Amino acid sequence: MKNSLAASREVSSFIAGLLIGLSMVVLVFAMTVANPGHWQALWVFAAPVILALGVTLQVLGNAKPRRRRTTQPESGALPIRFMELNHE
């Protein structure tokens, strides 16, 4: 079974693809309307917004997760100490 992070990445990628495709369909639909009017302008301006949402979701969904910073040293690493100077 896959972990939830991998599944959410696949789902976000799928939704992003749907939004990008929907933006193209909306733009084509708006351009083929026989009677230009206020609704046509709304569709034309909504298509880039939908495209931007889809691209943003795709970028955020495929971004590598950042590593958490820990205050404890990694296993096998020695803690940092000051070196003693013996020059007698």
C-alpha positions in Angstrom: 0.0 0.0 0.0 1.3 3.4 -0.9 1.8 6.1 1.7 -0.6 9.0 1.8 2.0 11.5 0.5 2.6 9.6 -2.7 -1.2 9.2 -3.2 -1.8 12.9 -2.7 0.9 13.8 -5.2 -0.8 11.6 -7.8 -4.2 13.1 -7.1 -2.8 16.7 -7.2 -1.1 15.9 -10.5 -4.3 14.5 -11.9 -6.4 17.5 -10.8 -3.8 19.8 -12.2 -4.0 18.1 -15.6 -7.8 18.4 -15.5 -7.6 22.1 -14.7 -5.0 22.7 -17.5 -7.2 20.8 -20.0 -10.3 22.6 -18.8 -8.7 26.0 -19.4 -8.1 25.0 -23.0 -11.7 23.8 -23.5 -13.1 26.9 -21.8 -11.1 29.2 -24.1 -12.2 27.2 -27.3 -15.8 27.3 -26.1 -15.6 31.1 -25.5 -14.1 31.7 -29.0 -16.8 29.7 -30.7 -19.8 31.5 -29.2 -21.9 33.0 -32.0 -23.1 36.1 -30.1 -20.2 37.9 -28.4 -21.2 39.6 -25.2 -20.4 39.9 -21.5 -20.3 36.1 -21.0 -17.8 35.6 -23.7 -15.4 38.1 -22.1 -15.9 36.3 -18.7 -15.0 33.0 -20.3 -11.9 34.4 -22.0 -10.6 36.0 -18.8 -11.5 32.9 -16.7 -9.4 30.5 -18.9 -6.0 32.0 -17.9 -7.0 31.9 -14.3 -7.9 28.2 -14.5 -4.6 27.6 -16.3 -2.6 29.4 -13.6 -4.4 27.4 -10.9 -3.6 24.1 -12.7 0.1 25.0 -13.3 0.5 26.1 -9.7 -1.0 22.9 -8.4 1.2 20.9 -10.7 4.4 22.7 -9.5 3.4 22.5 -5.8 2.4 18.8 -6.1 5.7 17.8 -7.7 7.9 19.8 -5.4 10.3 17.8 -3.4 9.5 17.8 0.3 11.9 19.8 2.4 13.9 18.0 5.0 13.0 18.8 8.6 15.8 20.4 10.6 16.5 18.5 13.8 18.3 19.7 16.8 19.7 16.3 17.5 22.7 15.1 15.5 22.1 12.4 13.0 22.8 8.9 14.0 26.5 8.2 13.8 27.5 11.8 13.8 29.6 13.1 16.7 28.5 16.2 18.6 30.5 19.4 18.0 32.9 20.2 20.7 35.6 22.7 21.2 39.1 21.3 20.8 41.4 21.6 23.8 44.7 23.3 23.1 47.6 21.8 24.9 50.8 23.8 24.1 52.9 23.3 27.2 
